[in-house]
Every structure is written in C-alpha cells, then in structure tokens.
Amino acid sequence: MPCALTQGYTLDCKDSIGGIQNVYFAPWEDLGTVTIVSGVVTVLTMDATKRFYKYDLVKESSNFAEAINTNVQNGTVYYAQTLEIILNKLQVNTRNEIVLLAKNRLAVIVTDNQGENWFLGVTNGLDLTGGGSATGTAFGDRSGYTLTFTGNEKELCQKVTAVIPIS
C-alpha cells in the first residue's frame, strides 16, 4: 500500500518552546533549485543577483501555523499555511517594503525558537493577505504593523538544512 504508516510517536523531553525569531522573504519567482528529500530542503539556490531578505522579530510577537484540510468524499488533502508577524514602529522605509511584499508571491523561511528553519510556500508561495498599521492609544501601546501571509500547499512545510542565500 503506497500510504502505509512507517512509525509511531513517543513522548520526548519537554525542551521545546513556541514562537519564531526571524523570517526571510524572497519573491517566489526568484527561486532556483529547491531539492527536498523526505521533508527536508537540502539544496536551495537562486540567481546570483537574488537573495532572501531577513526580518528580525520582537520576541513572543509572531507565529506561523498550518491547518490540515481534508475532504473525505473527494479524497483531497492540503495544508493552509499562515504567518503573522509584528513590526514595531511606523516608518517610511518599512511602509515602502510592505507595499512591495503585498505585490509579490513570496517564498518564506521562518526560524523558530529552537533555531530550526522551515520553508513556507515552497510550491505555491505565500501572499500578504491581511494586516494593517496602528498607532495605539496609550503610551505603552504598540505603534507599528501587523502582517498576515497565507498560502496553500500540497504538503506540510519543510525543514531547511540548506544554506539560505541572504543579503
């Protein structure tokens, strides 16, 4: 049977924490070779002039999630990927970059708080589909941006062990 199970699951040490440290964005069209072996991106290349751009994130402010979607009657399954990031401080250069993020289909790599990299939108890309900016009201409120990126993929996100071409 091609969909035979291959392993069980046992409880592990309680040494995992939530959240993400940073995110890397690139236009999806700029991807070169992406080699995936058993759910791991082992090779990741781009044209010599193209790179991922790193966004550092404030701790405990951003996350990504994947929802498993199946239709038993149609025999289909897909994974809805959602990334939400917070960028503090309203500023022109950040505003201008958000405009460009919104105009692109994006390849996204997320570094979680275990230091592992995960590739979102590897096949279809992610789109900036929601969010906004706000000044807050009180002095202690956030003044900045909330951005939501979404996409649908045939498989769960892949771990990245390849070197990420960054600028």
VMD Tcl script that builds the backbone (N, CA, C; Angstrom):
set m [mol new atoms 501]
animate dup $m
set s [atomselect $m all]
$s set {name element resname resid chain x y z} {
  {N N MET 1 A 0.840 -1.187 0.000}
  {CA C MET 1 A 0.000 0.000 0.000}
  {C C MET 1 A 0.883 1.248 0.000}
  {N N PRO 2 A 0.673 2.205 -0.895}
  {CA C PRO 2 A 1.554 3.370 -1.001}
  {C C PRO 2 A 1.433 4.354 0.159}
  {N N CYS 3 A 0.379 4.275 0.943}
  {CA C CYS 3 A 0.197 5.209 2.058}
  {C C CYS 3 A 0.336 4.501 3.405}
  {N N ALA 4 A 1.123 3.423 3.437}
  {CA C ALA 4 A 1.304 2.667 4.682}
  {C C ALA 4 A 2.032 3.513 5.716}
  {N N LEU 5 A 1.631 3.384 6.976}
  {CA C LEU 5 A 2.306 4.092 8.060}
  {C C LEU 5 A 3.702 3.518 8.250}
  {N N THR 6 A 4.625 4.353 8.716}
  {CA C THR 6 A 6.011 3.908 8.843}
  {C C THR 6 A 6.568 4.003 10.256}
  {N N GLN 7 A 5.872 4.685 11.169}
  {CA C GLN 7 A 6.412 4.818 12.518}
  {C C GLN 7 A 5.321 5.234 13.489}
  {N N GLY 8 A 5.612 5.090 14.764}
  {CA C GLY 8 A 4.747 5.567 15.825}
  {C C GLY 8 A 5.253 6.899 16.346}
  {N N TYR 9 A 4.762 7.298 17.517}
  {CA C TYR 9 A 5.176 8.555 18.135}
  {C C TYR 9 A 5.329 8.320 19.627}
  {N N THR 10 A 6.449 8.727 20.175}
  {CA C THR 10 A 6.679 8.623 21.613}
  {C C THR 10 A 6.921 10.015 22.188}
  {N N LEU 11 A 6.582 10.171 23.453}
  {CA C LEU 11 A 6.821 11.453 24.108}
  {C C LEU 11 A 8.318 11.696 24.214}
  {N N ASP 12 A 8.702 12.949 24.064}
  {CA C ASP 12 A 10.100 13.340 24.097}
  {C C ASP 12 A 10.319 14.243 25.305}
  {N N CYS 13 A 11.526 14.741 25.466}
  {CA C CYS 13 A 11.848 15.674 26.539}
  {C C CYS 13 A 11.009 16.938 26.393}
  {N N LYS 14 A 10.737 17.601 27.485}
  {CA C LYS 14 A 9.993 18.859 27.477}
  {C C LYS 14 A 10.979 20.009 27.313}
  {N N ASP 15 A 11.532 20.137 26.110}
  {CA C ASP 15 A 12.538 21.166 25.877}
  {C C ASP 15 A 12.221 22.048 24.677}
  {N N SER 16 A 10.975 22.087 24.270}
  {CA C SER 16 A 10.559 22.880 23.118}
  {C C SER 16 A 9.862 24.150 23.606}
  {N N ILE 17 A 10.040 25.254 22.876}
  {CA C ILE 17 A 9.343 26.497 23.186}
  {C C ILE 17 A 8.696 27.036 21.922}
  {N N GLY 18 A 7.675 27.843 22.094}
  {CA C GLY 18 A 6.947 28.393 20.966}
  {C C GLY 18 A 7.578 29.662 20.424}
  {N N GLY 19 A 7.017 30.131 19.334}
  {CA C GLY 19 A 7.413 31.403 18.755}
  {C C GLY 19 A 8.455 31.292 17.665}
  {N N ILE 20 A 8.689 32.424 17.011}
  {CA C ILE 20 A 9.674 32.489 15.939}
  {C C ILE 20 A 10.622 33.661 16.183}
  {N N GLN 21 A 11.869 33.496 15.700}
  {CA C GLN 21 A 12.913 34.508 15.893}
  {C C GLN 21 A 12.978 35.513 14.754}
  {N N ASN 22 A 12.916 34.991 13.534}
  {CA C ASN 22 A 13.025 35.851 12.362}
  {C C ASN 22 A 12.379 35.160 11.175}
  {N N VAL 23 A 12.272 35.916 10.097}
  {CA C VAL 23 A 11.677 35.406 8.869}
  {C C VAL 23 A 12.484 35.943 7.690}
  {N N TYR 24 A 12.586 35.131 6.643}
  {CA C TYR 24 A 13.285 35.515 5.420}
  {C C TYR 24 A 12.268 35.554 4.279}
  {N N PHE 25 A 12.259 36.627 3.507}
  {CA C PHE 25 A 11.353 36.775 2.376}
  {C C PHE 25 A 12.144 36.892 1.076}
  {N N ALA 26 A 11.605 36.274 0.016}
  {CA C ALA 26 A 12.121 36.471 -1.342}
  {C C ALA 26 A 10.947 36.324 -2.303}
  {N N PRO 27 A 10.968 37.014 -3.428}
  {CA C PRO 27 A 9.946 36.742 -4.435}
  {C C PRO 27 A 10.031 35.267 -4.850}
  {N N TRP 28 A 8.893 34.596 -4.874}
  {CA C TRP 28 A 8.848 33.169 -5.190}
  {C C TRP 28 A 9.483 32.891 -6.553}
  {N N GLU 29 A 9.310 33.804 -7.496}
  {CA C GLU 29 A 9.841 33.627 -8.847}
  {C C GLU 29 A 11.369 33.633 -8.878}
  {N N ASP 30 A 12.014 34.136 -7.825}
  {CA C ASP 30 A 13.474 34.198 -7.780}
  {C C ASP 30 A 14.124 32.887 -7.333}
  {N N LEU 31 A 13.308 31.916 -6.926}
  {CA C LEU 31 A 13.877 30.636 -6.510}
  {C C LEU 31 A 14.531 29.940 -7.681}
  {N N GLY 32 A 15.645 29.291 -7.416}
  {CA C GLY 32 A 16.317 28.477 -8.430}
  {C C GLY 32 A 16.010 27.023 -8.158}
  {N N THR 33 A 17.012 26.292 -7.726}
  {CA C THR 33 A 16.857 24.877 -7.402}
  {C C THR 33 A 16.443 24.721 -5.945}
  {N N VAL 34 A 15.386 23.957 -5.728}
  {CA C VAL 34 A 14.970 23.586 -4.381}
  {C C VAL 34 A 14.858 22.067 -4.379}
  {N N THR 35 A 15.765 21.415 -3.663}
  {CA C THR 35 A 15.754 19.954 -3.572}
  {C C THR 35 A 15.230 19.566 -2.198}
  {N N ILE 36 A 14.172 18.743 -2.201}
  {CA C ILE 36 A 13.544 18.296 -0.961}
  {C C ILE 36 A 13.680 16.782 -0.873}
  {N N VAL 37 A 14.238 16.306 0.233}
  {CA C VAL 37 A 14.407 14.878 0.485}
  {C C VAL 37 A 13.731 14.549 1.812}
  {N N SER 38 A 12.660 13.760 1.762}
  {CA C SER 38 A 11.939 13.330 2.968}
  {C C SER 38 A 11.552 14.491 3.867}
  {N N GLY 39 A 11.036 15.570 3.285}
  {CA C GLY 39 A 10.570 16.713 4.061}
  {C C GLY 39 A 11.640 17.700 4.482}
  {N N VAL 40 A 12.850 17.564 3.937}
  {CA C VAL 40 A 13.959 18.457 4.288}
  {C C VAL 40 A 14.510 19.098 3.020}
  {N N VAL 41 A 14.603 20.439 3.022}
  {CA C VAL 41 A 15.220 21.161 1.908}
  {C C VAL 41 A 16.727 21.069 2.093}
  {N N THR 42 A 17.369 20.311 1.194}
  {CA C THR 42 A 18.812 20.083 1.295}
  {C C THR 42 A 19.610 20.968 0.351}
  {N N VAL 43 A 18.966 21.475 -0.705}
  {CA C VAL 43 A 19.617 22.380 -1.665}
  {C C VAL 43 A 18.659 23.531 -1.934}
  {N N LEU 44 A 19.182 24.760 -1.868}
  {CA C LEU 44 A 18.390 25.952 -2.125}
  {C C LEU 44 A 19.272 26.956 -2.851}
  {N N THR 45 A 18.964 27.205 -4.132}
  {CA C THR 45 A 19.761 28.157 -4.909}
  {C C THR 45 A 18.861 29.221 -5.515}
  {N N MET 46 A 19.500 30.333 -5.834}
  {CA C MET 46 A 18.837 31.441 -6.512}
  {C C MET 46 A 19.822 32.013 -7.518}
  {N N ASP 47 A 19.322 32.836 -8.421}
  {CA C ASP 47 A 20.177 33.552 -9.346}
  {C C ASP 47 A 21.196 34.365 -8.541}
  {N N ALA 48 A 22.372 34.551 -9.090}
  {CA C ALA 48 A 23.468 35.205 -8.369}
  {C C ALA 48 A 23.094 36.588 -7.837}
  {N N THR 49 A 22.167 37.279 -8.472}
  {CA C THR 49 A 21.792 38.619 -8.023}
  {C C THR 49 A 20.584 38.623 -7.096}
  {N N LYS 50 A 19.991 37.469 -6.815}
  {CA C LYS 50 A 18.771 37.378 -5.995}
  {C C LYS 50 A 19.093 36.821 -4.621}
  {N N ARG 51 A 18.353 37.273 -3.619}
  {CA C ARG 51 A 18.589 36.854 -2.242}
  {C C ARG 51 A 17.297 36.902 -1.432}
  {N N PHE 52 A 17.309 36.203 -0.303}
  {CA C PHE 52 A 16.282 36.359 0.713}
  {C C PHE 52 A 16.638 37.576 1.565}
  {N N TYR 53 A 15.624 38.247 2.103}
  {CA C TYR 53 A 15.824 39.378 2.998}
  {C C TYR 53 A 15.349 38.993 4.387}
  {N N LYS 54 A 16.205 39.210 5.377}
  {CA C LYS 54 A 15.921 38.806 6.745}
  {C C LYS 54 A 15.189 39.909 7.508}
  {N N TYR 55 A 14.132 39.507 8.218}
  {CA C TYR 55 A 13.392 40.393 9.097}
  {C C TYR 55 A 13.541 39.866 10.523}
  {N N ASP 56 A 14.193 40.621 11.390}
  {CA C ASP 56 A 14.273 40.257 12.802}
  {C C ASP 56 A 12.932 40.579 13.451}
  {N N LEU 57 A 12.507 39.724 14.370}
  {CA C LEU 57 A 11.207 39.895 15.013}
  {C C LEU 57 A 11.362 40.070 16.516}
  {N N VAL 58 A 10.487 40.854 17.100}
  {CA C VAL 58 A 10.462 41.028 18.547}
  {C C VAL 58 A 10.026 39.704 19.170}
  {N N LYS 59 A 10.706 39.293 20.230}
  {CA C LYS 59 A 10.390 38.006 20.854}
  {C C LYS 59 A 8.930 37.953 21.305}
  {N N GLU 60 A 8.369 36.765 21.189}
  {CA C GLU 60 A 6.999 36.468 21.606}
  {C C GLU 60 A 5.950 37.357 20.942}
  {N N SER 61 A 6.174 37.706 19.675}
  {CA C SER 61 A 5.215 38.577 18.990}
  {C C SER 61 A 4.659 37.974 17.699}
  {N N SER 62 A 5.323 36.963 17.133}
  {CA C SER 62 A 4.959 36.477 15.798}
  {C C SER 62 A 4.876 34.955 15.797}
  {N N ASN 63 A 4.176 34.412 14.789}
  {CA C ASN 63 A 4.000 32.956 14.738}
  {C C ASN 63 A 3.638 32.495 13.337}
  {N N PHE 64 A 3.776 31.167 13.128}
  {CA C PHE 64 A 3.193 30.568 11.931}
  {C C PHE 64 A 2.425 29.324 12.347}
  {N N ALA 65 A 1.440 28.974 11.532}
  {CA C ALA 65 A 0.602 27.809 11.814}
  {C C ALA 65 A 0.234 27.151 10.495}
  {N N GLU 66 A -0.053 25.857 10.566}
  {CA C GLU 66 A -0.539 25.119 9.402}
  {C C GLU 66 A -1.816 24.380 9.797}
  {N N ALA 67 A -2.839 24.522 8.983}
  {CA C ALA 67 A -4.101 23.811 9.191}
  {C C ALA 67 A -4.199 22.696 8.163}
  {N N ILE 68 A -4.517 21.496 8.625}
  {CA C ILE 68 A -4.697 20.347 7.738}
  {C C ILE 68 A -6.141 20.368 7.253}
  {N N ASN 69 A -6.326 20.378 5.933}
  {CA C ASN 69 A -7.654 20.417 5.332}
  {C C ASN 69 A -7.857 19.182 4.469}
  {N N THR 70 A -8.864 18.385 4.800}
  {CA C THR 70 A -9.157 17.194 4.014}
  {C C THR 70 A -10.623 17.191 3.595}
  {N N ASN 71 A -10.891 16.558 2.482}
  {CA C ASN 71 A -12.251 16.299 2.046}
  {C C ASN 71 A -12.326 14.800 1.770}
  {N N VAL 72 A -12.955 14.078 2.680}
  {CA C VAL 72 A -13.024 12.624 2.583}
  {C C VAL 72 A -13.733 12.206 1.301}
  {N N GLN 73 A -14.820 12.873 0.953}
  {CA C GLN 73 A -15.598 12.499 -0.226}
  {C C GLN 73 A -14.811 12.687 -1.520}
  {N N ASN 74 A -13.987 13.723 -1.576}
  {CA C ASN 74 A -13.209 13.990 -2.790}
  {C C ASN 74 A -11.818 13.369 -2.757}
  {N N GLY 75 A -11.412 12.861 -1.607}
  {CA C GLY 75 A -10.086 12.251 -1.492}
  {C C GLY 75 A -8.956 13.262 -1.588}
  {N N THR 76 A -9.169 14.486 -1.063}
  {CA C THR 76 A -8.150 15.526 -1.169}
  {C C THR 76 A -7.638 15.940 0.205}
  {N N VAL 77 A -6.423 16.413 0.224}
  {CA C VAL 77 A -5.822 16.980 1.427}
  {C C VAL 77 A -4.869 18.097 1.007}
  {N N TYR 78 A -4.914 19.192 1.749}
  {CA C TYR 78 A -3.957 20.275 1.535}
  {C C TYR 78 A -3.722 20.961 2.866}
  {N N TYR 79 A -2.694 21.794 2.923}
  {CA C TYR 79 A -2.265 22.428 4.155}
  {C C TYR 79 A -2.297 23.941 3.982}
  {N N ALA 80 A -3.096 24.602 4.814}
  {CA C ALA 80 A -3.203 26.064 4.778}
  {C C ALA 80 A -2.156 26.643 5.729}
  {N N GLN 81 A -1.229 27.406 5.177}
  {CA C GLN 81 A -0.149 27.995 5.962}
  {C C GLN 81 A -0.462 29.465 6.247}
  {N N THR 82 A -0.255 29.862 7.503}
  {CA C THR 82 A -0.493 31.242 7.922}
  {C C THR 82 A 0.706 31.732 8.727}
  {N N LEU 83 A 1.217 32.878 8.356}
  {CA C LEU 83 A 2.316 33.527 9.062}
  {C C LEU 83 A 1.830 34.897 9.492}
  {N N GLU 84 A 1.963 35.208 10.780}
  {CA C GLU 84 A 1.627 36.542 11.260}
  {C C GLU 84 A 2.847 37.133 11.931}
  {N N ILE 85 A 3.248 38.322 11.457}
  {CA C ILE 85 A 4.412 38.981 12.047}
  {C C ILE 85 A 4.035 40.386 12.508}
  {N N ILE 86 A 4.771 40.829 13.503}
  {CA C ILE 86 A 4.605 42.163 14.065}
  {C C ILE 86 A 5.882 42.943 13.784}
  {N N LEU 87 A 5.732 44.134 13.235}
  {CA C LEU 87 A 6.864 45.039 13.017}
  {C C LEU 87 A 6.571 46.324 13.778}
  {N N ASN 88 A 7.347 46.589 14.802}
  {CA C ASN 88 A 7.123 47.771 15.633}
  {C C ASN 88 A 7.604 49.036 14.935}
  {N N LYS 89 A 6.960 50.121 15.238}
  {CA C LYS 89 A 7.329 51.475 14.822}
  {C C LYS 89 A 6.896 51.768 13.382}
  {N N LEU 90 A 6.028 52.730 13.242}
  {CA C LEU 90 A 5.637 53.198 11.913}
  {C C LEU 90 A 6.801 53.996 11.332}
  {N N GLN 91 A 7.273 53.586 10.147}
  {CA C GLN 91 A 8.357 54.310 9.485}
  {C C GLN 91 A 8.206 54.166 7.974}
  {N N VAL 92 A 8.684 55.135 7.264}
  {CA C VAL 92 A 8.510 55.176 5.812}
  {C C VAL 92 A 9.187 53.989 5.121}
  {N N ASN 93 A 10.426 53.658 5.505}
  {CA C ASN 93 A 11.124 52.565 4.818}
  {C C ASN 93 A 10.393 51.227 5.041}
  {N N THR 94 A 9.841 51.007 6.218}
  {CA C THR 94 A 9.072 49.785 6.475}
  {C C THR 94 A 7.780 49.808 5.668}
  {N N ARG 95 A 7.113 50.936 5.650}
  {CA C ARG 95 A 5.890 51.089 4.858}
  {C C ARG 95 A 6.136 50.773 3.390}
  {N N ASN 96 A 7.230 51.286 2.843}
  {CA C ASN 96 A 7.538 51.061 1.434}
  {C C ASN 96 A 7.826 49.584 1.151}
  {N N GLU 97 A 8.479 48.907 2.077}
  {CA C GLU 97 A 8.771 47.494 1.888}
  {C C GLU 97 A 7.503 46.655 1.984}
  {N N ILE 98 A 6.569 47.032 2.850}
  {CA C ILE 98 A 5.289 46.328 2.965}
  {C C ILE 98 A 4.525 46.416 1.648}
  {N N VAL 99 A 4.567 47.565 1.014}
  {CA C VAL 99 A 3.918 47.716 -0.301}
  {C C VAL 99 A 4.495 46.705 -1.288}
  {N N LEU 100 A 5.811 46.508 -1.265}
  {CA C LEU 100 A 6.446 45.538 -2.166}
  {C C LEU 100 A 6.111 44.099 -1.771}
  {N N LEU 101 A 6.074 43.798 -0.482}
  {CA C LEU 101 A 5.673 42.451 -0.037}
  {C C LEU 101 A 4.269 42.121 -0.539}
  {N N ALA 102 A 3.375 43.097 -0.491}
  {CA C ALA 102 A 1.987 42.877 -0.916}
  {C C ALA 102 A 1.865 42.622 -2.413}
  {N N LYS 103 A 2.816 43.104 -3.196}
  {CA C LYS 103 A 2.746 42.963 -4.652}
  {C C LYS 103 A 3.382 41.674 -5.163}
  {N N ASN 104 A 4.004 40.888 -4.278}
  {CA C ASN 104 A 4.734 39.687 -4.682}
  {C C ASN 104 A 4.096 38.418 -4.145}
  {N N ARG 105 A 4.289 37.326 -4.864}
  {CA C ARG 105 A 4.079 35.988 -4.313}
  {C C ARG 105 A 5.416 35.635 -3.683}
  {N N LEU 106 A 5.399 35.169 -2.438}
  {CA C LEU 106 A 6.623 35.095 -1.652}
  {C C LEU 106 A 7.045 33.673 -1.288}
  {N N ALA 107 A 8.347 33.454 -1.317}
  {CA C ALA 107 A 8.971 32.286 -0.692}
  {C C ALA 107 A 9.371 32.757 0.700}
  {N N VAL 108 A 9.042 31.966 1.724}
  {CA C VAL 108 A 9.249 32.405 3.099}
  {C C VAL 108 A 9.936 31.305 3.904}
  {N N ILE 109 A 10.990 31.675 4.602}
  {CA C ILE 109 A 11.650 30.758 5.528}
  {C C ILE 109 A 11.553 31.373 6.911}
  {N N VAL 110 A 11.089 30.576 7.864}
  {CA C VAL 110 A 10.888 31.022 9.235}
  {C C VAL 110 A 11.879 30.300 10.135}
  {N N THR 111 A 12.545 31.021 11.032}
  {CA C THR 111 A 13.396 30.415 12.048}
  {C C THR 111 A 12.617 30.388 13.357}
  {N N ASP 112 A 12.375 29.174 13.871}
  {CA C ASP 112 A 11.631 29.066 15.131}
  {C C ASP 112 A 12.567 29.237 16.324}
  {N N ASN 113 A 12.010 29.200 17.512}
  {CA C ASN 113 A 12.811 29.419 18.719}
  {C C ASN 113 A 13.651 28.215 19.127}
  {N N GLN 114 A 13.616 27.144 18.350}
  {CA C GLN 114 A 14.563 26.036 18.519}
  {C C GLN 114 A 15.759 26.216 17.585}
  {N N GLY 115 A 15.710 27.285 16.764}
  {CA C GLY 115 A 16.778 27.538 15.806}
  {C C GLY 115 A 16.623 26.759 14.516}
  {N N GLU 116 A 15.464 26.144 14.312}
  {CA C GLU 116 A 15.192 25.378 13.087}
  {C C GLU 116 A 14.548 26.286 12.048}
  {N N ASN 117 A 14.909 26.082 10.777}
  {CA C ASN 117 A 14.332 26.841 9.673}
  {C C ASN 117 A 13.264 26.002 8.979}
  {N N TRP 118 A 12.149 26.648 8.626}
  {CA C TRP 118 A 11.015 25.992 7.977}
  {C C TRP 118 A 10.608 26.795 6.751}
  {N N PHE 119 A 10.400 26.110 5.623}
  {CA C PHE 119 A 10.076 26.752 4.348}
  {C C PHE 119 A 8.567 26.760 4.146}
  {N N LEU 120 A 7.984 27.944 4.073}
  {CA C LEU 120 A 6.557 28.106 3.799}
  {C C LEU 120 A 6.390 28.563 2.354}
  {N N GLY 121 A 5.371 28.034 1.691}
  {CA C GLY 121 A 5.094 28.454 0.327}
  {C C GLY 121 A 6.086 27.945 -0.695}
  {N N VAL 122 A 6.692 26.800 -0.440}
  {CA C VAL 122 A 7.738 26.283 -1.328}
  {C C VAL 122 A 7.202 25.983 -2.733}
  {N N THR 123 A 5.964 25.534 -2.838}
  {CA C THR 123 A 5.402 25.179 -4.143}
  {C C THR 123 A 4.552 26.289 -4.753}
  {N N ASN 124 A 3.741 26.938 -3.926}
  {CA C ASN 124 A 2.788 27.926 -4.432}
  {C C ASN 124 A 3.033 29.349 -3.939}
  {N N GLY 125 A 3.917 29.525 -2.992}
  {CA C GLY 125 A 4.188 30.844 -2.446}
  {C C GLY 125 A 3.140 31.281 -1.436}
  {N N LEU 126 A 3.491 32.292 -0.667}
  {CA C LEU 126 A 2.558 32.929 0.260}
  {C C LEU 126 A 2.252 34.323 -0.250}
  {N N ASP 127 A 1.070 34.809 0.106}
  {CA C ASP 127 A 0.665 36.167 -0.242}
  {C C ASP 127 A 0.375 36.949 1.024}
  {N N LEU 128 A 0.676 38.234 1.002}
  {CA C LEU 128 A 0.273 39.125 2.085}
  {C C LEU 128 A -1.224 39.352 1.909}
  {N N THR 129 A -2.028 38.803 2.823}
  {CA C THR 129 A -3.485 38.817 2.647}
  {C C THR 129 A -4.217 39.630 3.699}
  {N N GLY 130 A -3.512 40.137 4.693}
  {CA C GLY 130 A -4.200 40.912 5.721}
  {C C GLY 130 A -3.216 41.609 6.623}
  {N N GLY 131 A -3.780 42.360 7.534}
  {CA C GLY 131 A -2.967 43.089 8.492}
  {C C GLY 131 A -3.301 44.557 8.448}
  {N N GLY 132 A -2.383 45.365 8.937}
  {CA C GLY 132 A -2.594 46.798 8.930}
  {C C GLY 132 A -1.590 47.492 9.805}
  {N N SER 133 A -1.820 48.770 9.991}
  {CA C SER 133 A -0.957 49.568 10.853}
  {C C SER 133 A -1.832 50.281 11.870}
  {N N ALA 134 A -1.221 50.577 13.020}
  {CA C ALA 134 A -1.953 51.277 14.078}
  {C C ALA 134 A -0.965 52.028 14.961}
  {N N THR 135 A -1.443 53.131 15.531}
  {CA C THR 135 A -0.617 53.921 16.426}
  {C C THR 135 A -0.797 53.523 17.881}
  {N N GLY 136 A -1.842 52.755 18.187}
  {CA C GLY 136 A -2.169 52.507 19.583}
  {C C GLY 136 A -2.801 53.745 20.173}
  {N N THR 137 A -3.151 53.676 21.457}
  {CA C THR 137 A -3.782 54.807 22.137}
  {C C THR 137 A -2.914 55.313 23.284}
  {N N ALA 138 A -2.553 54.408 24.178}
  {CA C ALA 138 A -1.751 54.771 25.349}
  {C C ALA 138 A -0.268 54.777 25.000}
  {N N PHE 139 A 0.541 55.417 25.828}
  {CA C PHE 139 A 1.972 55.479 25.592}
  {C C PHE 139 A 2.598 54.099 25.486}
  {N N GLY 140 A 2.095 53.128 26.204}
  {CA C GLY 140 A 2.653 51.780 26.202}
  {C C GLY 140 A 2.142 50.897 25.074}
  {N N ASP 141 A 1.234 51.383 24.239}
  {CA C ASP 141 A 0.691 50.587 23.128}
  {C C ASP 141 A 1.695 50.495 21.989}
  {N N ARG 142 A 1.538 49.437 21.172}
  {CA C ARG 142 A 2.396 49.295 20.005}
  {C C ARG 142 A 1.974 50.277 18.921}
  {N N SER 143 A 2.953 50.903 18.328}
  {CA C SER 143 A 2.782 51.680 17.120}
  {C C SER 143 A 3.550 50.906 16.057}
  {N N GLY 144 A 2.835 50.347 15.088}
  {CA C GLY 144 A 3.527 49.538 14.095}
  {C C GLY 144 A 2.578 48.795 13.195}
  {N N TYR 145 A 3.074 47.674 12.669}
  {CA C TYR 145 A 2.367 46.917 11.640}
  {C C TYR 145 A 2.126 45.485 12.101}
  {N N THR 146 A 0.989 44.949 11.707}
  {CA C THR 146 A 0.676 43.532 11.835}
  {C C THR 146 A 0.445 43.026 10.421}
  {N N LEU 147 A 1.191 41.992 10.011}
  {CA C LEU 147 A 1.087 41.469 8.648}
  {C C LEU 147 A 0.726 39.995 8.691}
  {N N THR 148 A -0.240 39.595 7.865}
  {CA C THR 148 A -0.661 38.204 7.780}
  {C C THR 148 A -0.432 37.697 6.358}
  {N N PHE 149 A 0.309 36.598 6.256}
  {CA C PHE 149 A 0.619 35.954 4.980}
  {C C PHE 149 A -0.044 34.584 4.974}
  {N N THR 150 A -0.655 34.215 3.847}
  {CA C THR 150 A -1.312 32.914 3.765}
  {C C THR 150 A -0.994 32.232 2.435}
  {N N GLY 151 A -1.116 30.911 2.453}
  {CA C GLY 151 A -0.932 30.123 1.241}
  {C C GLY 151 A -1.390 28.697 1.473}
  {N N ASN 152 A -1.601 27.982 0.394}
  {CA C ASN 152 A -2.000 26.577 0.447}
  {C C ASN 152 A -0.942 25.729 -0.233}
  {N N GLU 153 A -0.596 24.629 0.403}
  {CA C GLU 153 A 0.439 23.744 -0.111}
  {C C GLU 153 A -0.048 22.296 -0.113}
  {N N LYS 154 A 0.562 21.500 -0.960}
  {CA C LYS 154 A 0.239 20.081 -1.066}
  {C C LYS 154 A 0.796 19.293 0.119}
  {N N GLU 155 A 1.851 19.817 0.751}
  {CA C GLU 155 A 2.492 19.141 1.874}
  {C C GLU 155 A 2.723 20.124 3.014}
  {N N LEU 156 A 2.934 19.592 4.222}
  {CA C LEU 156 A 3.337 20.418 5.343}
  {C C LEU 156 A 4.650 21.116 5.016}
  {N N CYS 157 A 4.955 22.219 5.717}
  {CA C CYS 157 A 6.198 22.934 5.444}
  {C C CYS 157 A 7.399 22.024 5.662}
  {N N GLN 158 A 8.470 22.328 4.950}
  {CA C GLN 158 A 9.678 21.514 5.006}
  {C C GLN 158 A 10.735 22.196 5.869}
  {N N LYS 159 A 11.497 21.361 6.574}
  {CA C LYS 159 A 12.648 21.860 7.335}
  {C C LYS 159 A 13.748 22.231 6.340}
  {N N VAL 160 A 14.499 23.283 6.635}
  {CA C VAL 160 A 15.580 23.732 5.753}
  {C C VAL 160 A 16.919 23.478 6.433}
  {N N THR 161 A 17.742 22.635 5.809}
  {CA C THR 161 A 19.114 22.448 6.282}
  {C C THR 161 A 20.104 23.089 5.316}
  {N N ALA 162 A 19.637 23.473 4.136}
  {CA C ALA 162 A 20.487 24.124 3.139}
  {C C ALA 162 A 20.863 25.526 3.595}
  {N N VAL 163 A 21.940 26.055 3.067}
  {CA C VAL 163 A 22.344 27.435 3.321}
  {C C VAL 163 A 21.338 28.346 2.657}
  {N N ILE 164 A 20.875 29.351 3.395}
  {CA C ILE 164 A 19.893 30.303 2.867}
  {C C ILE 164 A 20.656 31.472 2.243}
  {N N PRO 165 A 20.459 31.721 0.932}
  {CA C PRO 165 A 21.130 32.872 0.306}
  {C C PRO 165 A 20.488 34.165 0.787}
  {N N ILE 166 A 21.184 34.931 1.636}
  {CA C ILE 166 A 20.616 36.164 2.205}
  {C C ILE 166 A 21.470 37.356 1.828}
  {N N SER 167 A 20.832 38.525 1.942}
  {CA C SER 167 A 21.579 39.765 1.679}
  {C C SER 167 A 21.876 40.463 2.977}
}
mol reanalyze $m
mol bondsrecalc $m
mol representation Tube
mol addrep $m
